[in-house]
Amino acid sequence: MKQLNLGGTDWQASAVALGIMRMAGLSTPDAAKALEAAHEAGITYVDSADIYGDGASEKKFKDALAASSLSRDDFYIQSKGGIVLDPSRSHDGLVFGKRYDFSKQHLIDAVDGILSRMGIDYLDAFLLHRPDPLMEPDEIADAFNTLQREGKVRHFGVSNFNVQQYLMVQDAVDQKLMFNQLQFGPAHTGMIDAGMHVNMEDKWAVDHDGGMLEFSRRNHVTIQAWSPFQYGLFAGMIIDDPKYKDLNDELQKLADKYGVSKNGIVIAWILRHPAHVQVLLGTMNPDHIKDSAAGADVTLTKQEWYDVYLAAGNTLP
């Protein structure tokens, strides 16, 4: 498995991480199989959030780890907090909030809850889960210092922040914000599109995040790509979707060439970008974990990268 230096440091972890949002729906034996499949595929990083399954995903992780042949030391463990769950809007494994809360006490309580549910003593990383417009950066700084001083969190980051939001928090905290989770994949390429369509008036020219991709490269922030196989916000999967026939044909051609699955080519496409993105896999199927992770060891040519980009319906100016 390809390794990445995270956040511009010498901390190395797998280029593919396992997201456990859907783990709540598994039996403990099946969840243990998912963890073991990830470890066998070379995945050393696990991503969670306190609202996944309303906490049930993290509880299942604890049970699965205990039931598996693995231990806490086999993974770097990351979670996120700051969203107050709205049960009325959450359904079918998807979770949504009724507000965000970055107050000092909420963040500290969130981490304490995560540690308890996951049965661990510390998090390798804790991320602010979507920007709170009512955030008070000084409170965040106070929370981060407390969590680090007490040995509960080693590193910090954000999720779905634009450049100015990132900088506002970074200016206030003592720790480097090492991560920003952003949706990214062949069917969600806004960060790339805007960079190529500068000074143009077409839809691809719209900059939704203030140049977060280029900013992250310059400042050594590790982008963690969530929902790499999705189009829209959980609208659907690109793999085998007839709306993305050209893309699937291109993925299959490359899959045949490199001896991996179409999922694996999507992973290879994301990792081919020089931003050194870390990809978050959300599948709990052991076979899909393995065949997707295999793409981390495939290096596409520049032309192949562009061929996938164009097959997804994107254009070059």
N, C-alpha and C positions, 0 to 999 in steps of 0.2 A: 504493500500500500504506500502510495506517495505520501510524504510527510511535508507539513508546512511549519514554518516559523511563525507563531501567532503574535499578532500585534507588534511586529518589528522587534521581537525579543528572541532569545535563544530557546524559548519554550517550544518544543516540537510536538505535534500531534498529527493524527491522520487527516488527510485532505477531505475525507468523507466522515461525517458524524451521524449518529443515530438519534433522530427525534422521537420521543416517546409519547406524543400527544394521543395516539390511538391505542396505547398499551392498556388503558382502563378496560377495554372491551375483551381482553384476552383472559383465558384461564391462566393460572400461575404456571403450569407446565409449558404452555404455548409461549408465554412471555419469556420464560427461561430459554426456550429454544431460539427466540428472536435475539436475545442477548448473546447467546453462544454463537449463532450464525454471524452476528456482527463482529465478534471477537475473532472468529476464524477467518473472516474476510479482511482483517487488519484494522478494523475500526477501533479506535482507542478513545473516542469522545462521545459523550451522551449529552443531549440537550433536552431540557424540560421547561415547564412553566407551572407556577402554582395553580393556575386555573385549569390545566388540562384534566379533563374528566372531573372537574371540581375537586381536584386533589387526588382522585382515585388512580390516576396514572402513576403518580409518584409512590403511592402505597403499593401498587402492583409491582413497580420496579423493585422496591424493597423485598417483597416476597419472591420475585423472580430471581433476583441476585442470590438470595439465600438458597433457593432451590437449584441453582445452576452450579457448574463446576468453577465459577469465577468468583472474584473477590472485589472489594472496593478499589484495590490497587490496580486492577486491570483497566480501569477507565478514568479519564478526566470527566468530571461531572459538572454540568452547568445548568442553571435554572434562571427563570425570569420572574419578576413580580412587579406590581403596580397597577394591575387591572382588578377592579372589583366586579366579580362575576354577576351576570344577570341571568338567572335560571330560565326566565321566560323567553329569552332570545336564543338560548343554547339548545341545540338539538342534533341528533344523528352524529354524535362525536365532535361536532363543532361547538366552540365556546366563544361567547361574546360578553362584553362588559356593559355595566350601566354607568360607570364612571372610571376615571383613573385617579390614583392616589399615590403621590410621591412624598407624602409627609414622612418625617423621620420615623415615627412610631410604626406606621404601616409597613415601611420597608424592612425594619428590624423584625417585626412580627411575621412578615412574609418569609424571611429567611429562616426564622426559627421553625415555622410550620413546615417549610420544605425539608429542613434537616431531619425533623421528626418523622415525616412521612417516608422519606427515602432511607431512613435508618443510617445516616452518616453523620460525621462530626463536622465536616466543612464542605464548602463548595469551591471548586477550582475557579469558577466564574459565576458572577451574578449580574444579570442585565436588567435594565429598566425596560419594561415591556410596553412599548408605544408611548409617545410623548404626551405628557399631561400639560395642558395649557395653563393650569394653575400651579405648576411646579415652582417651588422656591429653591433655587440652587444651593443656598446655604444649608437648608435642611437635608438635601441629598448628600452634601459634603459631610455633614455631621453623622448621618446614617452610615455612609461608607467608612468613615474613620472608626466608628464604633464597631462595625462588623469586622473590619480588618484587625483592629486592636484585639478583639476577643477571639481571633483565630477562626472565625466562621466563614469568611470569604477571602480568597487569595487575589482574585483579579475581577475587574469590572468592565462593563460595556453597556451598550444601548441596543434598542431594537426599533427599526422603522423610523429613525430620526433623520431629519434633513441636516444640512451642513450647519446652519445657524443654531439649531437646537443642540446639536452635538457640541458646538463650540461654547454655547452658553453654560452647559453642564461642565464641560472640560475646564473652563476658566475658573470654576468654583471648587472643584475637587482636587485633592492632592494626588490621586492615583491616575495613571493614564487610562483612558477609555479605550480598551483594546479591540472591541468588537462592535459591529453594527449589523444586525440581522435585517436583510432586505430581500424581498421576493425577486428572484432572478432565474431565468431559464430561457430557452429558445422562443417561447411564446409570451415572455414578459421581459422585454429588452429596453425599456424606457431609458435606463441609464446609459446605454450604448447609443440609442437612436439620437438623443438630444446632442450628444457629442459629435455626431457626424453631420447633423443637419443645422449647424450653427448659421445664423443669419438667414434662415429660410422661413417660409410661412406655412409649410405643410404640417400635418399632424405629428410627424416624427420630430419636429423641432421643439415641441413643448418640453420644457425642463421641469420635471415634477419634484426634484429633490435638491436643486441647487448645486449640481455637479458633484454628487456624493461619490461617484466612482473615481473621478480624478482626485478629489480631495483625499479619499482613503488611500490611494496609491502614494500620494505625496507625504501623507502623515502616518503611514504604516499602520492603518486600521484594518483589521481583518474583517472583510465582508463575509457574513455567513448567509448563504443563499437558501431561503426556505421555499418550499413548494416548487422544486425545479421542473417537475413534470406537469404543472398546472397551467391553465390559461384562466385569466380573470382571478377574482378572489374566490377560490374554491369552486369555480364554475364547472370545471371538468379537467380530465386528463388528456394530454395531447396524444399519448401513445394509443395507436389504433383508432383514433377518432377520425371519422370521414371528413370532418371539416378541415383537418390538417393532413390530407392525403399526400400532398407534395412533400411535406416535412417527413411523414412516415416513410415515404419511398426513399428519401435521402438518408434517413437514419438507418433503414434496412440495408441499403447499399454499403454504408460504412460499417455496419454491424457484421455483414458478411466478410468484408475485407479484413477486419481486425479480430474476428472470432469472439465477439461479445454480443450482448443483447442491445436492442434499441435504447433501453434505459441506460445501459452502460455508455453508449455514445453521447447521450445527453450529459452525463456526468463528465465525460472527456471534453465535451464542448465548453462547459463552464470552466473546467480546470485549465483549459488551453489559454484562457485570458490571463495576461500577465499581472493582474491585480492579486493573484494568489488567493482566490476565493476558497472558502471552506464550504462544502455542500452538505446540507442537512437532508437526510433521507427520512421520510415519514412512514414508510411501509413497515409492517410488522411480519410480513411473509418472509420466512428464512430464505427461500429460493430467490425472491426479488431483492432481498438485501445483498445476497452474494452476487447476483448477476449485475446489479447496479454498481456495486462497489468495484467490480472488475474493471469498469471504465476508467478508474483512477490511474491505471497503469497503461492507458492508451494515450498517445500524443498525436493529435490531429495535425495535419499540415495547415498552413494559413489559408490555403484555398478551400480545404475541406471545412474549416471553421466558417468561412464566408458562405460556402454552399449551404450549410445548415441554416445560417442566419437568413439567407434569401428564401430558402424553401419554406420558412415559417411565415412568409408573407411580408417580410421587411424589404426595404429598398435602399439603394445607394444613391446619394445625390449626384 
